[in-house]
């Protein structure tokens, strides 16, 4: 154990030995780039400083809106200054830097090339990574991908990103929720829809952005908290051209996969169409790891169609629209073994589930942006959606006491149907006033949702009494629910310049949520053969109104090297709930003062420190407040609690990121902590027959701390990176068990390392390995404290053979330890493919084999405040697929010419 922690400590301390951290600022260079003919400033031109002796890059920067640039922290010596701009001749001159002085180059003139973009393609010397305050930008051309690869493969090669086999994307432990194309929404809110339907060859830049949520970014009403967003920019040469592909595949066990997408990105206009259907969990994806996901749950069949269009109509008007429809069916068998950790004993709950479900989701999105001038902005958006589905669940279960003796057994059959239409609207307005920095704005949003659901519940349970007798309990019920929800949100914002370089930001917000809930439960009448006996104790009708008023005030400063925001907001919450059946009412009112602090400091253009603190209130929802039992699981009855109080969360964040543009080495560390007062937790009671009743209550003592680190170590000779990701997390949960207060502590430490390599056009390979350590501590039952490891290794490779043949494969191995009996197993997933290019490289025939060793399995562990559960689900196993792909690519590029050596002196 000591060796493990020693290894992790070394991984933490190693990045602190970066060479860049040792050098103090010494001297600098400044200047201004202008057009030689018009004398106009060259905005966003690239300026690089190279060492004279070997042309290796020292640093890089972009010019500002006036064409100015300044390079700081430069050691004394002789350098080459290299400036480039698309359509202009590169500028190269020798610069001597003197210790302690700023070398002023004054105005530097750049000459146009005299050629149009149709005659020559200028390849700029761009570094692999660039840091721009809250944005980390990657040059897509630096990271080699396979022919016809999708965006997902490109993202897997970028330092700091982790892409799971299921397509999920995380950055520093935070899940990416949105992907933008050229700064605009694209194909809905599911990142996988973008990453698995956009060719990597189209991508010019990938930008990782800490951005405010889209809704409040219009009005400036956010309290400063950000989310991880990826923005993709399209290469100029692929604009106004159609690109895409079509793929059709069929295999053993009636497996099929059909998909296609078509894109056209123009200047100010874009069109995308895509569709797919499969019963292979969404795989394979052309040009990426052709692998079914290990530990995928159930057998699925899905269909999807999407369309996206945006256009600039002129005179400041821009429109965007998208439509998405999804249909899926899942069949699953699931076995679970759960241990309930009670104060004086341990109970065991084993269950077998069979589920079958169908769901359909549709969404139409329309948006118009109107910017008639630089002072006015008007945005209007409408989102119309509809979700529907049904599912059947059959459960069989047994409960055992600490001596493995039977407490109860039974079975339940649940059938659910639901339908939910939804309409959302939003309109935002902002006006910049004459005084610089002064502005007014507002935002009005509405949401209407209607949920209709029906459920039938048939269950039979046997309970063994302490004396040996058994009691039987039978449920045969049907219930219907109808929930109507209406929400209105209003924000008003005003900013005023104060002091020197400061802005005073005032925002008023009002949010009202009206909910009408009606649930009617009927027991079966054997005499009439109908469900017409109203069960009063399980029926209810509520009308709830939750209103929040927010008064926000902050002082903001934007400096060259730093920016900060200090302020907070006063929040008033009022909840009124009226039980229409039982004619009683309860109210909840609370007032909270929530501070907020954000501070960013740039030590240099490539080193940044970030700090934030925010307070937040988590109000109980209506379901938690309603004192009506939910008996959909007869062995676990859930109650509401009208006496719940809002929880108060203190959130802190501290981060540091550094990039050495000369060596391209990067390091990023992010620490986040959350401490909750009056957290809403579950209080559970277990009786002697193994039945459980739970109710939400308020409790202190819960907190969470996590640290995420990423380190990118370049290997320039191989044109690749070694990427490491290290994470630590401690999560302390609170709760009550049989009236006793208890705490659960979960410490997790994980280390991941990945590497990819491409050897000319012969082969490419990627290797990734990971280890995770878990330690669980229970205050009520310390004898059940557990420690366990899990390990993962994956490999992905492809070899190019003569005559257009390729052979490839993936391997995933995982090892679990210290699990329940029957779940403590390792897994090995091996996939292979053989392909042949046809139709002059525009087509490909591929034979793929998935899970060749037939060893895929779906085992997972879930940990709760008072239980540990291991599950095993049905997964997709060995099958073969033969597919034909056709690629739509722009033709020829006649006359195009790459001038790599002319414009990339660091490789001369």
C-alpha positions, -999 to +999 in steps of 0.1 A: +000+000+000+028+024+009+044+018-026+011+028-042+008+061-024+045+068-030+040+063-067+010+087-067+030+113-048+058+112-073+033+117-101+019+148-083+053+163-076+069+155-110+052+183-130+065+209-105+100+204-119+091+221-152+120+241-166+097+270-173+090+275-136+127+283-129+132+313-152+124+348-140+114+376-164+145+392-178+138+413-210+112+417-238+104+426-274+076+447-286+064+461-320+035+466-344+026+449-376+010+470-404-001+465-440+027+480-462+002+495-487-027+507-465-008+512-432-037+495-415-029+473-384-026+435-389-050+421-363-045+385-350-013+380-369+010+353-356+043+364-341+069+337-332+103+341-315+129+315-326+164+307-314+190+318-339+211+287-334+186+260-343+153+279-352+135+262-323+105+281-310+108+301-278+073+316-276+044+327-298+017+354-295-010+370-316-013+407-323-041+428-308-067+449-326-041+476-332-015+452-345+006+455-314+025+426-299+047+422-268+069+392-259+080+391-222+103+370-201+130+367-228+166+359-219+195+379-233+207+366-267+202+366-305+168+355-319+147+353-351+114+371-351+090+354-375+056+370-384+029+355-406-006+363-418-028+345-443-024+361-477+008+380-468+045+373-472+061+360-440+084+384-422+118+371-408+143+393-391+171+390-366+166+405-331+192+410-304+178+411-268+198+430-242+196+420-205+169+441-186+157+461-216+127+461-239+136+460-275+112+482-295+109+472-332+083+499-339+062+495-371+069+463-392+054+463-427+040+432-443+036+428-480+007+409-497+016+378-516-001+390-548-018+356-551-054+348-543-064+319-521-075+299-551-040+300-565-020+291-534-027+276-500-005+292-473+003+267-446+009+287-414+034+276-389+010+270-360+020+254-327+002+223-315-013+242-286-020+279-277-033+293-244-057+323-246-069+332-210-099+309-206-093+290-238-069+262-247-066+259-285-053+229-304-040+228-340-059+198-355-033+193-382-006+185-356-024+154-344-024+126-370-056+106-375-065+077-397-079+082-432-117+090-430-115+093-392-142+110-372-139+139-347-140+114-318-106+099-328-090+134-330-103+143-295-088+112-281-053+124-290-056+158-274-038+164-241-062+168-211-092+152-227-106+118-219-130+101-243-147+070-230-157+040-252-193+052-248-184+086-263-185+106-231-160+135-229-144+148-197-120+176-191-103+178-157-130+155-143-159+177-157-182+163-183-185+183-216-222+191-222-220+212-254-200+212-286-201+242-309-192+246-346-177+279-354-191+292-321-227+282-327-249+253-315-249+222-337-271+192-338-287+195-304-271+190-270-256+155-273-218+158-279-217+122-293-240+133-322-213+157-333-181+137-325-195+106-344-208+124-374-181+149-383-150+140-403-117+149-386-102+161-419-126+191-417-113+204-384-089+234-383-089+241-345-103+225-314-109+250-285-115+240-249-134+269-233-145+277-198-178+294-207-209+307-190-240+286-195-257+297-228-289+310-214-275+334-188-246+344-211-270+367-230-279+388-200-248+385-178-270+372-150-248+343-141-230+343-107-197+336-126-197+298-126-186+282-159-190+250-178-166+231-201-174+237-238-157+225-270-157+248-300-147+234-334-136+256-364-138+243-399-109+246-424-114+273-450-107+249-479-136+227-470-161+255-468-188+256-496-181+220-503-202+189-496-185+163-474-199+131-458-202+094-460-227+065-462-222+031-445-243-001-447-234-032-428-250-066-419-237-095-399-243-126-378-271-128-353-290-103-375-267-075-364-269-044-386-255-009-388-265+018-413-254+054-410-247+085-431-241+122-428-238+151-452-223+185-444-218+218-461-202+246-442-200+280-460-191+315-450-222+325-430-241+294-440-242+257-431-263+226-437-260+192-420-281+160-424-275+127-407-292+094-400-282+061-384-297+029-372-281-001-355-284-029-330-247-029-321-247-002-294-238+025-320-206+008-332-187+007-355-175+043-363-155+047-394-119+057-388-121+053-350-116+024-326-140-002-341-150-015-308-182-023-289-181-007-255-170-029-226-195-030-198-223-017-220-257-024-206-284-045-223-291-051-260-302-020-279-317-011-312-318+026-321-327+049-350-318+086-353-323+114-378-310+150-375-309+181-396-292+214-389-293+247-409-280+282-402-276+312-425-268+349-424-297+367-441-279+400-442-285+433-424-274+417-391-300+389-392-289+353-386-312+322-383-305+287-369-327+256-369-324+220-361-346+189-358-338+156-341-357+124-337-345+093-318-361+060-312-346+032-291-354-002-278-335-020-250-337-055-236-317-063-205-313-090-178-296-078-147-284-096-115-275-076-084-261-084-050-265-057-024-252-055+012-271-032+036-247-020+063-269-016+094-257-004+128-255-038+144-256-063+114-255-067+077-284-077+055-282-091+020-305-083-009-303-102-042-324-094-072-329-105-108-344-081-133-357-084-168-365-052-186-377-042-220-383-006-230-391+016-260-387+054-261-390+081-288-378+117-285-383+146-309-370+181-307-373+212-330-351+242-323-354+276-339-333+307-332-328+341-347-301+366-338-305+402-349-275+426-346-283+457-367-252+475-354-225+472-328-247+486-300-279+464-302-284+426-299-317+408-300-320+370-297-351+349-299-353+311-296-380+284-295-376+248-285-404+223-291-401+187-279-420+155-272-409+124-254-428+091-251-422+056-241-431+024-224-412-002-204-419-036-187-399-046-156-401-081-140-382-084-107-375-114-084-358-108-051-348-123-017-336-106+015-313-124+040-302-115+075-266-115+088-267-153+092-278-157+056-313-167+067-343-158+046-362-126+057-385-122+026-388-131-010-411-120-038-417-108-073-429-076-089-442-068-124-443-031-134-455-017-167-451+020-174-462+043-202-455+080-205-459+110-228-444+144-223-447+174-247-426+204-239-424+240-253-397+265-243-392+301-255-366+327-248-359+363-259-329+383-250-320+420-256-289+440-249-280+476-257-246+492-253-250+529-243-228+557-254-205+556-224-179+528-228-188+499-206-224+510-198-251+487-211-286+474-203-301+440-211-329+417-203-340+381-208-374+365-207-379+328-209-409+305-205-413+267-203-445+246-205-444+209-199-472+183-195-464+148-183-490+119-185-480+085-172-497+052-163-484+023-143-496-011-134-481-028-103-484-065-096-464-079-068-464-109-044-442-110-013-436-136+014-423-125+048-408-149+073-418-141+109-393-146+138-413-176+150-411-194+116-445-185+102-448-168+068-471-139+058-481-131+023-487-096+008-502-090-026-505-058-046-525-055-078-529-018-086-530+007-114-522+044-111-522+074-134-502+106-131-507+140-147-482+167-140-484+202-156-454+225-151-451+261-162-420+282-155-413+318-163-378+334-159-370+371-161-336+387-159-328+425-160-292+436-162-273+469-160-236+475-161-219+508-152-182+517-155-168+528-122-134+537-108-106+529-132-112+500-155-139+485-133-175+476-141-204+475-116-228+447-127-263+447-113-289+420-121-324+413-109-339+379-115-373+364-109-382+328-115-416+313-109-424+276-112-460+264-111-467+227-108-500+209-108-497+172-099-524+146-098-519+109-090-548+085-087-542+049-076-568+021-079-568-014-065-582-044-084-618-054-076-620-091-082-657-091-081-660-066-110-628-076-127-618-039-129-595-014-112-621+008-096-613+008-059-597+042-052-567+039-027-568+072-008-535+067+010-516+064-024-535+091-042-530+128-041-535+161-060-512+190-054-508+225-066-473+239-060-458+273-066-421+280-061-409+316-066-373+329-064-361+365-065-325+373-069-307+406-064-271+403-077-243+428-075-207+424-086-176+445-092-155+433-122-121+442-135-104+432-167-066+438-167-039+427-191-026+401-167-055+396-144-093+398-141-116+394-111-152+396-100-163+402-064-199+403-053-228+381-045-266+379-045-295+379-022-320+352-029-355+349-016-373+316-020-410+310-013-428+277-017-466+272-014-480+237-017-517+229-015-531+194-012-564+195-031-575+161-018-568+165+019-573+202+020-541+212+038-514+237+029-478+242+038-454+270+031-416+274+030-398+307+030-361+314+032-336+342+025-300+336+017-270+358+011-247+340-014-212+355-021-192+350-052-155+355-060-136+349-092-099+357-098-077+348-127-040+358-130-017+353-160+019+350-148+029+350-185+009+345-217+012+307-210+008+304-173-025+310-155-039+307-120-076+306-113-096+308-081-133+309-074-157+307-045-195+305-048-224+300-025-255+282-038-289+271-025-304+237-033-341+238-026-361+206-021-383+195-050-420+189-048-416+150-047-394+153-016-419+176+002-451+156-005-459+133+025-474+106+002-459+071+001-445+057-031-449+019-031-438+010-066-412-012-048-432-029-019-400-036+000-388+000-002-415+026+006-404+062+000-420+091+019-419+129+015-411+154+042-429+188+043-404+200+069-374+200+046-352+231+045-330+242+016-294+231+015-266+256+014-235+247-007-201+263-004-181+256-036-144+264-040-121+260-070-084+265-075-066+258-108-033+263-125-024+256-161+009+261-179+020+257-215+056+259-227+052+269-264+088+261-271+087+225-259+049+221-262+048+206-227+016+214-208+004+209-172-030+215-157-043+210-122-078+216-110-090+214-074-126+216-064-143+213-030-180+215-019-192+217+017-229+214+022-250+227+052-284+211+057-278+186+029-309+167+019-301+130+027-321+098+032-331+085+066-339+047+064-356+023+087-355-015+084-379-037+101-374-073+112-390-086+080-365-069+057-387-040+046-373-005+042-389+029+046-369+060+036-376+097+039-355+128+030-342+148+060-316+176+065-282+168+079-248+184+082-214+169+077-214+161+039-185+174+017-166+165-014-130+173-025-114+163-058-081+170-075-075+164-112-042+168-130-032+163-166+003+164-180+012+164-217+048+154-224+058+159-261+080+135-281+089+158-310+108+131-329+077+110-331+053+140-334+032+128-305+025+132-268+025+111-237-006+121-217-011+114-180-042+120-160-042+118-122-072+122-100-080+121-063-114+124-047-128+122-012-166+121-008-182+121+026-219+113+027-243+115+056-275+097+066-296+080+092-301+043+096-326+031+121-324+064+138-286+065+141-266+092+124-238+078+102-212+089+077-197+071+047-162+082+034-151+072+000-115+079-011-106+073-047-072+076-064-067+069-101-038+072-125-041+070-163-015+072-190-019+071-228+003+072-259-002+071-296+022+068-325+020+069-362+049+056-384+047+074-417+018+058-436+026+023-425+008+018-391-005+036-361-011+025-326-025+038-293-020+024-258-037+034-226-035+020-191-052+029-158-054+020-122-080+030-096-078+025-058-110+028-037-113+029+001-147+029+018-151+038+055-184+034+074-188+051+108-217+028+119-199-004+108-162+000+107-157-037+105-171-035+069-145-010+057-132-021+024-103-014+001-100-025-035-082-019-068-094-020-104-071-020-135-077-013-172-055-017-203-065-009-239-048-011-273-059+002-307-039-003-338-040-004-376-015-015-403-016-004-439-010-032-464-003-031-501-032-028-527-053-007-503-057-034-476-057-025-439-058-047-408-066-034-374-079-043-340-086-032-304-081-049-271-096-039-237-087-057-205-101-049-171-096-066-137-118-061-106-109-071-071-127-075-038-162-079-053-191-100-042-190-138-050-196-143-087-187-107-096-149-107-088-139-114-124-116-100-151-127-092-187-110-093-221-126-077-252-108-083-285-120-069-318-105-071-353-111-057-388-099-062-424-106-036-450-100-029-487-102+005-504-122+005-536-136+031-561-104+051-562-102+056-524-138+068-522-151+035-510-142+008-486-153-028-478-147-039-442-151-072-424-152-067-386-153-092-357-164-080-323-156-097-290-137-124-308-130-143-275-166-140-264-155-126-230-174-093-228-193-088-196-211-060-178-200-058-142-203-026-121-201-016-085-224+010-069-217+025-035-244+043-014-245+058+021-255+025+037-250-001+010-226-017-015-240-033-046-224-053-074-244-058-106-240-078-138-260-070-169-265-086-202-240-074-228-234-077-265-211-106-273-193-121-303-206-112-338-192-104-373-202-075-396-196-069-433-200-033-444-196-011-474-187+026-470-187+055-495-170+088-487-182+121-501-151+144-505-144+177-523-126+172-556-091+179-567-080+213-552-063+221-585-037+247-583-033+243-546+002+243-534+016+237-499+046+258-489+055+241-457+092+248-456+088+284-466+064+292-438+077+268-411+113+279-405+116+259-373+117+227-395+143+240-420 
